[in-house]
Amino acid sequence: MGTPVEVSKLHFLLFPFMAHGHMIPTLDMAKLFATKGAKSTILTTPLNAKLFFEKPIKSFNQDNPGLEDITIQILNFPCTELGLPDGCENTDFIFSTPDLNVGDLSQKFLLAMKYFEEPLEELLVTMRPDCLVGNMFFPWSTKVAEKFGVPRLVFHGTGYFSLCASHCIRLPKNVATSSEPFVIPDLPGDILITEEQVMETEEESVMGRFMKAIRDSERDSFGVLVNSFYELEQAYSDYFKSFVAKRAWHIGPLSLGNRKFEEKAERGKKASIDEHECLKWLDSKKCDSVIYMAFGTMSSFKNEQLIEIAAGLDMSGHDFVWVVNRKGSQGTIDITLFAAKSSVFVLEKNQ
């Protein structure tokens, strides 16, 4: 008999954009790949490694000795040299720090990601991964990966519906005014929207060119990974694979990989409410009766807008859980404004 041939395990290089909504599912993706026998290395900066990855990865590796270890590769990010405030290594810094020009700084932060192009090239040479999963906001990574013969998969973090809607909204449409509802062209489901509701940028603007680069990069990449599952949005999955991307795989919901209570409770930023207290409150309510609302860490509201949202929720009479920033671009909420005791506020603590 011949000598058994040892089959090397696939090695994925995962490169998330430095924001909660991108780093958290990337960690979940690494766990998923580990359960399938693959090795994953997450690329990130020193601050994000400490805040997001080191503790949960150490815990996962210890709890799963039979699986390939998830590893971290640190990339330095010289914030001040790139025109950013010191310590600005993720979008939470921008959106939770008062008195910053959020719009200008967000754009500068996005464009500063190109700094990683050269370090990524060096890593592809030394590490020789089988695949690069590059975030959508790294459009330059497709050509970098192609240069070294490494397939690049794009990861957005969102589901098929929003990806299809974003594609179709750019198709020609015939409307008389910006407030006139129209059906999004070609999109399954006859979805109505108005021009006023569409966040489009001029093609020749800085952000317009950046978004075009993202679309071109996705088209030229090996394929797209989608944080969704087919049964949830069959029509949009079929449309995306037929008209938007040449290859796409649904690998979600990635969050379901977190089985232990501690894993679920510790995802993202630490909440001000105790998780046991929150679960106890939820268990006291009828099934399917509580509304969950969160606008994410990158949304921006004035206090007046938050008060109107709060008043509307309160008047609805429904129990709800509302996740808001403690301070920063989402303003502040005075909980005493609520007359009804039908709400639980989960205030995110700034890290």
LINUR-V503291 format. One record per residue. N is the residue number from 1. RES is the residue in three letters. D_LAST is the distance of its C-alpha to the last C-alpha in Angstrom with 2 decimals. Layout:
n->N res->RES d_last->D_LAST
n->N res->RES d_last->D_LAST
This chain:
n->1 res->MET d_last->59.19
n->2 res->GLY d_last->56.84
n->3 res->THR d_last->53.69
n->4 res->PRO d_last->50.68
n->5 res->VAL d_last->48.43
n->6 res->GLU d_last->44.77
n->7 res->VAL d_last->42.68
n->8 res->SER d_last->39.45
n->9 res->LYS d_last->36.35
n->10 res->LEU d_last->34.62
n->11 res->HIS d_last->31.63
n->12 res->PHE d_last->29.03
n->13 res->LEU d_last->26.71
n->14 res->LEU d_last->23.69
n->15 res->PHE d_last->21.94
n->16 res->PRO d_last->19.22
n->17 res->PHE d_last->18.00
n->18 res->MET d_last->14.41
n->19 res->ALA d_last->13.14
n->20 res->HIS d_last->12.05
n->21 res->GLY d_last->15.66
n->22 res->HIS d_last->17.16
n->23 res->MET d_last->15.29
n->24 res->ILE d_last->15.37
n->25 res->PRO d_last->19.14
n->26 res->THR d_last->19.82
n->27 res->LEU d_last->18.75
n->28 res->ASP d_last->20.95
n->29 res->MET d_last->23.66
n->30 res->ALA d_last->23.66
n->31 res->LYS d_last->24.22
n->32 res->LEU d_last->27.00
n->33 res->PHE d_last->28.65
n->34 res->ALA d_last->28.61
n->35 res->THR d_last->30.52
n->36 res->LYS d_last->33.03
n->37 res->GLY d_last->33.68
n->38 res->ALA d_last->31.85
n->39 res->LYS d_last->29.58
n->40 res->SER d_last->26.29
n->41 res->THR d_last->24.35
n->42 res->ILE d_last->21.00
n->43 res->LEU d_last->20.55
n->44 res->THR d_last->17.15
n->45 res->THR d_last->15.59
n->46 res->PRO d_last->14.44
n->47 res->LEU d_last->10.68
n->48 res->ASN d_last->10.88
n->49 res->ALA d_last->13.23
n->50 res->LYS d_last->11.01
n->51 res->LEU d_last->8.00
n->52 res->PHE d_last->10.59
n->53 res->PHE d_last->14.07
n->54 res->GLU d_last->15.15
n->55 res->LYS d_last->14.89
n->56 res->PRO d_last->16.36
n->57 res->ILE d_last->18.89
n->58 res->LYS d_last->20.05
n->59 res->SER d_last->20.52
n->60 res->PHE d_last->22.39
n->61 res->ASN d_last->24.60
n->62 res->GLN d_last->25.53
n->63 res->ASP d_last->26.37
n->64 res->ASN d_last->28.44
n->65 res->PRO d_last->30.62
n->66 res->GLY d_last->33.20
n->67 res->LEU d_last->31.01
n->68 res->GLU d_last->30.11
n->69 res->ASP d_last->26.92
n->70 res->ILE d_last->24.01
n->71 res->THR d_last->23.10
n->72 res->ILE d_last->20.59
n->73 res->GLN d_last->21.88
n->74 res->ILE d_last->19.76
n->75 res->LEU d_last->20.49
n->76 res->ASN d_last->19.75
n->77 res->PHE d_last->18.59
n->78 res->PRO d_last->19.88
n->79 res->CYS d_last->17.87
n->80 res->THR d_last->20.01
n->81 res->GLU d_last->23.19
n->82 res->LEU d_last->22.51
n->83 res->GLY d_last->22.12
n->84 res->LEU d_last->18.35
n->85 res->PRO d_last->16.06
n->86 res->ASP d_last->14.92
n->87 res->GLY d_last->11.68
n->88 res->CYS d_last->12.28
n->89 res->GLU d_last->12.23
n->90 res->ASN d_last->11.22
n->91 res->THR d_last->12.01
n->92 res->ASP d_last->8.66
n->93 res->PHE d_last->8.83
n->94 res->ILE d_last->12.25
n->95 res->PHE d_last->12.03
n->96 res->SER d_last->9.30
n->97 res->THR d_last->10.76
n->98 res->PRO d_last->13.99
n->99 res->ASP d_last->17.33
n->100 res->LEU d_last->16.91
n->101 res->ASN d_last->19.80
n->102 res->VAL d_last->18.06
n->103 res->GLY d_last->21.31
n->104 res->ASP d_last->22.33
n->105 res->LEU d_last->19.04
n->106 res->SER d_last->18.64
n->107 res->GLN d_last->22.19
n->108 res->LYS d_last->21.81
n->109 res->PHE d_last->18.82
n->110 res->LEU d_last->21.00
n->111 res->LEU d_last->23.99
n->112 res->ALA d_last->22.25
n->113 res->MET d_last->21.95
n->114 res->LYS d_last->25.63
n->115 res->TYR d_last->24.76
n->116 res->PHE d_last->24.28
n->117 res->GLU d_last->27.89
n->118 res->GLU d_last->29.50
n->119 res->PRO d_last->27.13
n->120 res->LEU d_last->27.58
n->121 res->GLU d_last->31.34
n->122 res->GLU d_last->31.32
n->123 res->LEU d_last->29.47
n->124 res->LEU d_last->31.90
n->125 res->VAL d_last->34.74
n->126 res->THR d_last->33.56
n->127 res->MET d_last->32.01
n->128 res->ARG d_last->34.48
n->129 res->PRO d_last->32.56
n->130 res->ASP d_last->34.58
n->131 res->CYS d_last->32.24
n->132 res->LEU d_last->29.30
n->133 res->VAL d_last->27.02
n->134 res->GLY d_last->25.70
n->135 res->ASN d_last->23.45
n->136 res->MET d_last->25.34
n->137 res->PHE d_last->23.62
n->138 res->PHE d_last->25.30
n->139 res->PRO d_last->28.90
n->140 res->TRP d_last->30.23
n->141 res->SER d_last->29.46
n->142 res->THR d_last->32.56
n->143 res->LYS d_last->34.96
n->144 res->VAL d_last->33.19
n->145 res->ALA d_last->33.52
n->146 res->GLU d_last->37.07
n->147 res->LYS d_last->38.02
n->148 res->PHE d_last->37.55
n->149 res->GLY d_last->38.90
n->150 res->VAL d_last->35.64
n->151 res->PRO d_last->35.23
n->152 res->ARG d_last->32.08
n->153 res->LEU d_last->30.76
n->154 res->VAL d_last->28.62
n->155 res->PHE d_last->25.68
n->156 res->HIS d_last->24.53
n->157 res->GLY d_last->22.61
n->158 res->THR d_last->24.72
n->159 res->GLY d_last->28.10
n->160 res->TYR d_last->31.64
n->161 res->PHE d_last->32.24
n->162 res->SER d_last->29.79
n->163 res->LEU d_last->30.90
n->164 res->CYS d_last->34.52
n->165 res->ALA d_last->34.06
n->166 res->SER d_last->32.43
n->167 res->HIS d_last->35.46
n->168 res->CYS d_last->38.08
n->169 res->ILE d_last->36.86
n->170 res->ARG d_last->38.03
n->171 res->LEU d_last->41.54
n->172 res->PRO d_last->44.30
n->173 res->LYS d_last->44.54
n->174 res->ASN d_last->47.05
n->175 res->VAL d_last->45.80
n->176 res->ALA d_last->47.39
n->177 res->THR d_last->44.40
n->178 res->SER d_last->40.62
n->179 res->SER d_last->40.56
n->180 res->GLU d_last->43.09
n->181 res->PRO d_last->41.75
n->182 res->PHE d_last->42.62
n->183 res->VAL d_last->42.35
n->184 res->ILE d_last->40.02
n->185 res->PRO d_last->42.63
n->186 res->ASP d_last->43.22
n->187 res->LEU d_last->40.16
n->188 res->PRO d_last->41.30
n->189 res->GLY d_last->41.22
n->190 res->ASP d_last->42.39
n->191 res->ILE d_last->38.97
n->192 res->LEU d_last->39.43
n->193 res->ILE d_last->37.24
n->194 res->THR d_last->37.88
n->195 res->GLU d_last->37.32
n->196 res->GLU d_last->35.13
n->197 res->GLN d_last->32.69
n->198 res->VAL d_last->32.48
n->199 res->MET d_last->29.81
n->200 res->GLU d_last->32.04
n->201 res->THR d_last->31.94
n->202 res->GLU d_last->35.10
n->203 res->GLU d_last->36.20
n->204 res->GLU d_last->36.79
n->205 res->SER d_last->33.50
n->206 res->VAL d_last->30.77
n->207 res->MET d_last->28.74
n->208 res->GLY d_last->32.04
n->209 res->ARG d_last->32.95
n->210 res->PHE d_last->29.57
n->211 res->MET d_last->29.88
n->212 res->LYS d_last->33.45
n->213 res->ALA d_last->32.41
n->214 res->ILE d_last->30.10
n->215 res->ARG d_last->33.11
n->216 res->ASP d_last->35.49
n->217 res->SER d_last->33.25
n->218 res->GLU d_last->32.95
n->219 res->ARG d_last->36.73
n->220 res->ASP d_last->37.41
n->221 res->SER d_last->35.02
n->222 res->PHE d_last->36.24
n->223 res->GLY d_last->34.66
n->224 res->VAL d_last->31.70
n->225 res->LEU d_last->29.56
n->226 res->VAL d_last->28.74
n->227 res->ASN d_last->26.31
n->228 res->SER d_last->29.07
n->229 res->PHE d_last->32.33
n->230 res->TYR d_last->35.87
n->231 res->GLU d_last->36.83
n->232 res->LEU d_last->34.15
n->233 res->GLU d_last->35.31
n->234 res->GLN d_last->38.56
n->235 res->ALA d_last->39.99
n->236 res->TYR d_last->36.97
n->237 res->SER d_last->36.69
n->238 res->ASP d_last->40.39
n->239 res->TYR d_last->40.15
n->240 res->PHE d_last->37.26
n->241 res->LYS d_last->39.19
n->242 res->SER d_last->42.40
n->243 res->PHE d_last->41.45
n->244 res->VAL d_last->37.98
n->245 res->ALA d_last->37.22
n->246 res->LYS d_last->39.88
n->247 res->ARG d_last->37.92
n->248 res->ALA d_last->35.12
n->249 res->TRP d_last->33.92
n->250 res->HIS d_last->32.04
n->251 res->ILE d_last->29.89
n->252 res->GLY d_last->27.87
n->253 res->PRO d_last->26.45
n->254 res->LEU d_last->24.22
n->255 res->SER d_last->22.06
n->256 res->LEU d_last->25.23
n->257 res->GLY d_last->24.94
n->258 res->ASN d_last->22.42
n->259 res->ARG d_last->25.03
n->260 res->LYS d_last->23.53
n->261 res->PHE d_last->21.83
n->262 res->GLU d_last->18.90
n->263 res->GLU d_last->18.50
n->264 res->LYS d_last->18.49
n->265 res->ALA d_last->16.15
n->266 res->GLU d_last->13.39
n->267 res->ARG d_last->13.55
n->268 res->GLY d_last->10.50
n->269 res->LYS d_last->7.44
n->270 res->LYS d_last->8.25
n->271 res->ALA d_last->10.71
n->272 res->SER d_last->11.95
n->273 res->ILE d_last->15.39
n->274 res->ASP d_last->16.82
n->275 res->GLU d_last->17.94
n->276 res->HIS d_last->21.40
n->277 res->GLU d_last->21.80
n->278 res->CYS d_last->21.02
n->279 res->LEU d_last->23.50
n->280 res->LYS d_last->26.03
n->281 res->TRP d_last->25.93
n->282 res->LEU d_last->26.36
n->283 res->ASP d_last->29.21
n->284 res->SER d_last->30.99
n->285 res->LYS d_last->31.33
n->286 res->LYS d_last->33.99
n->287 res->CYS d_last->33.41
n->288 res->ASP d_last->32.23
n->289 res->SER d_last->31.88
n->290 res->VAL d_last->28.14
n->291 res->ILE d_last->26.53
n->292 res->TYR d_last->23.03
n->293 res->MET d_last->21.45
n->294 res->ALA d_last->18.33
n->295 res->PHE d_last->18.47
n->296 res->GLY d_last->15.57
n->297 res->THR d_last->12.60
n->298 res->MET d_last->15.19
n->299 res->SER d_last->17.58
n->300 res->SER d_last->18.44
n->301 res->PHE d_last->20.35
n->302 res->LYS d_last->22.00
n->303 res->ASN d_last->21.98
n->304 res->GLU d_last->25.63
n->305 res->GLN d_last->25.00
n->306 res->LEU d_last->22.44
n->307 res->ILE d_last->25.03
n->308 res->GLU d_last->27.71
n->309 res->ILE d_last->25.79
n->310 res->ALA d_last->25.07
n->311 res->ALA d_last->28.73
n->312 res->GLY d_last->29.99
n->313 res->LEU d_last->28.07
n->314 res->ASP d_last->29.30
n->315 res->MET d_last->32.84
n->316 res->SER d_last->32.93
n->317 res->GLY d_last->33.28
n->318 res->HIS d_last->31.14
n->319 res->ASP d_last->28.49
n->320 res->PHE d_last->25.14
n->321 res->VAL d_last->21.47
n->322 res->TRP d_last->19.39
n->323 res->VAL d_last->15.73
n->324 res->VAL d_last->14.30
n->325 res->ASN d_last->11.27
n->326 res->ARG d_last->10.92
n->327 res->LYS d_last->11.60
n->328 res->GLY d_last->12.37
n->329 res->SER d_last->15.04
n->330 res->GLN d_last->15.83
n->331 res->GLY d_last->16.90
n->332 res->THR d_last->16.98
n->333 res->ILE d_last->19.11
n->334 res->ASP d_last->21.45
n->335 res->ILE d_last->22.09
n->336 res->THR d_last->25.41
n->337 res->LEU d_last->26.75
n->338 res->PHE d_last->27.51
n->339 res->ALA d_last->30.95
n->340 res->ALA d_last->30.88
n->341 res->LYS d_last->28.93
n->342 res->SER d_last->28.37
n->343 res->SER d_last->24.66
n->344 res->VAL d_last->21.44
n->345 res->PHE d_last->18.23
n->346 res->VAL d_last->15.14
n->347 res->LEU d_last->12.39
n->348 res->GLU d_last->9.03
n->349 res->LYS d_last->6.29
n->350 res->ASN d_last->3.79
n->351 res->GLN d_last->0.00
